[in-house]
Amino acid sequence: MSRPTSRQVAWQVLHEWFCHPRDRVEPAIAQLADKHQLSVPDRGLVIELVFGVIRRQLTHDTLLAAVVRQPLPAMEPGLVALLRLGAHQQVFLPDMPSHAAVHETVNVARLIKKDRWVGITNAVLRNLSGIVTAPCSGVVAADLVPLR
């Protein structure tokens, strides 16, 4: 079995945290990062993704609500965590091209063997890209993102 990616580890932490919220998420990050022997840069990405998704949850949910067919609370918690992870990469990681964020997030769905989530994740994040990307530039525009 191959070593999980930093995004896969971030998803694991987020999925657990959203299902069973605790006061602190750091122990879960440290435990999984140690278990999977993540490099320092990969640990940094996991930390950025996890804290960013948690910090901006309402913003992610507002954006995602515009492009999903059913309310987020009615969806599987693991899928919602994955969509929030993808939304965070698209909107709040300016050095990451939107298409790369979509690809990497869809890849997490494949790695965790959630075949049904692959198509949903791809469609939702591509649609999200259309509403947060400045016309003609392909770059996320900060003034298009609601700061809720």
C-alpha positions as CSV (number, residue, x, y, z in Angstrom):
1,M,0.0,0.0,0.0
2,S,1.4,3.4,-0.9
3,R,1.9,6.3,1.5
4,P,-1.1,8.6,1.5
5,T,-0.8,12.1,0.0
6,S,-0.9,15.2,2.2
7,R,-4.4,16.0,0.9
8,Q,-5.5,12.5,1.8
9,V,-4.2,13.0,5.3
10,A,-5.9,16.4,5.5
11,W,-9.2,14.8,4.4
12,Q,-8.8,12.1,7.1
13,V,-8.3,14.7,9.8
14,L,-11.2,16.9,8.5
15,H,-13.6,14.0,8.1
16,E,-12.9,12.8,11.7
17,W,-13.1,16.4,13.0
18,F,-16.4,17.3,11.3
19,C,-18.0,14.0,12.5
20,H,-16.6,14.2,16.0
21,P,-15.6,17.8,16.8
22,R,-13.1,18.4,19.5
23,D,-11.5,21.4,21.1
24,R,-8.2,20.8,19.3
25,V,-7.3,19.3,15.9
26,E,-3.5,19.4,16.3
27,P,-3.2,16.0,18.0
28,A,-5.0,14.3,15.0
29,I,-2.7,16.1,12.5
30,A,0.4,15.1,14.5
31,Q,-0.7,11.5,14.9
32,L,-1.4,10.9,11.2
33,A,1.6,12.9,10.0
34,D,3.8,10.7,12.2
35,K,2.1,7.5,11.3
36,H,2.5,8.2,7.6
37,Q,6.0,9.8,7.9
38,L,5.1,12.9,6.1
39,S,7.9,15.3,5.1
40,V,8.1,18.7,6.6
41,P,6.6,20.4,3.5
42,D,3.7,17.8,3.4
43,R,3.0,18.4,7.1
44,G,2.9,22.1,6.4
45,L,0.4,21.6,3.6
46,V,-1.8,19.4,5.9
47,I,-1.8,22.1,8.5
48,E,-2.7,24.8,6.0
49,L,-5.5,22.7,4.5
50,V,-7.0,21.6,7.8
51,F,-6.9,24.9,9.6
52,G,-7.9,26.8,6.5
53,V,-11.0,24.5,5.9
54,I,-12.0,24.8,9.6
55,R,-11.4,28.5,9.7
56,R,-13.3,29.2,6.5
57,Q,-16.1,26.6,6.8
58,L,-18.9,29.1,6.5
59,T,-17.4,30.7,3.4
60,H,-16.8,27.2,1.8
61,D,-20.3,26.2,2.6
62,T,-21.8,29.4,1.1
63,L,-19.8,28.9,-2.1
64,L,-20.6,25.2,-2.3
65,A,-24.3,25.8,-1.7
66,A,-24.4,27.7,-5.0
67,V,-23.2,24.6,-6.9
68,V,-24.6,21.5,-5.2
69,R,-28.0,20.0,-5.8
70,Q,-28.9,19.1,-2.3
71,P,-28.2,20.8,1.0
72,L,-24.8,20.1,2.5
73,P,-26.2,18.7,5.7
74,A,-28.1,16.1,3.7
75,M,-24.8,14.9,2.0
76,E,-22.4,12.3,3.4
77,P,-20.1,14.0,5.9
78,G,-17.0,12.6,4.2
79,L,-18.0,14.0,0.8
80,V,-18.8,17.4,2.4
81,A,-15.3,17.4,4.0
82,L,-13.8,16.6,0.6
83,L,-15.7,19.4,-1.2
84,R,-14.7,21.9,1.5
85,L,-11.1,20.7,1.0
86,G,-11.3,21.3,-2.7
87,A,-13.0,24.7,-2.3
88,H,-10.3,25.8,0.1
89,Q,-7.6,25.0,-2.4
90,Q,-9.4,26.7,-5.2
91,V,-10.2,29.9,-3.3
92,F,-7.6,30.4,-0.6
93,L,-4.4,28.9,-2.1
94,P,-3.5,31.5,-4.8
95,D,-0.5,29.7,-6.1
96,M,-2.6,26.6,-6.9
97,P,-4.3,26.7,-10.3
98,S,-8.0,25.9,-10.1
99,H,-7.6,22.9,-12.4
100,A,-4.9,21.5,-10.2
101,A,-7.1,21.9,-7.1
102,V,-9.9,20.0,-8.8
103,H,-7.6,17.2,-10.0
104,E,-5.9,16.7,-6.6
105,T,-9.2,16.7,-4.8
106,V,-10.8,14.2,-7.2
107,N,-7.6,12.1,-6.8
108,V,-8.3,11.9,-3.0
109,A,-11.8,10.5,-3.8
110,R,-10.1,7.8,-5.9
111,L,-7.4,7.1,-3.3
112,I,-10.0,6.5,-0.6
113,K,-12.0,4.3,-2.9
114,K,-15.1,6.4,-3.1
115,D,-15.9,6.0,-6.8
116,R,-19.3,7.7,-6.5
117,W,-17.7,10.8,-5.1
118,V,-15.3,11.1,-8.0
119,G,-17.9,12.4,-10.5
120,I,-19.7,14.5,-7.8
121,T,-16.4,16.1,-6.7
122,N,-15.3,16.8,-10.2
123,A,-18.6,18.4,-11.2
124,V,-19.1,20.5,-8.1
125,L,-15.5,21.9,-8.0
126,R,-15.5,22.6,-11.8
127,N,-18.8,24.5,-11.3
128,L,-17.3,26.3,-8.3
129,S,-14.4,27.3,-10.4
130,G,-16.7,29.0,-12.8
131,I,-18.2,31.3,-10.1
132,V,-14.9,32.2,-8.3
133,T,-12.7,32.7,-11.3
134,A,-12.4,36.1,-12.9
135,P,-13.7,36.2,-16.4
136,C,-11.1,35.7,-19.1
137,S,-8.2,35.3,-16.7
138,G,-8.6,31.9,-15.1
139,V,-7.4,33.3,-11.8
140,V,-9.4,33.3,-8.6
141,A,-10.5,36.9,-7.9
142,A,-10.8,37.9,-4.3
143,D,-13.6,40.3,-4.9
144,L,-15.8,37.4,-6.2
145,V,-15.5,35.4,-2.9
146,P,-18.1,36.2,-0.3
147,L,-16.4,36.8,3.1
148,R,-19.1,35.3,5.2
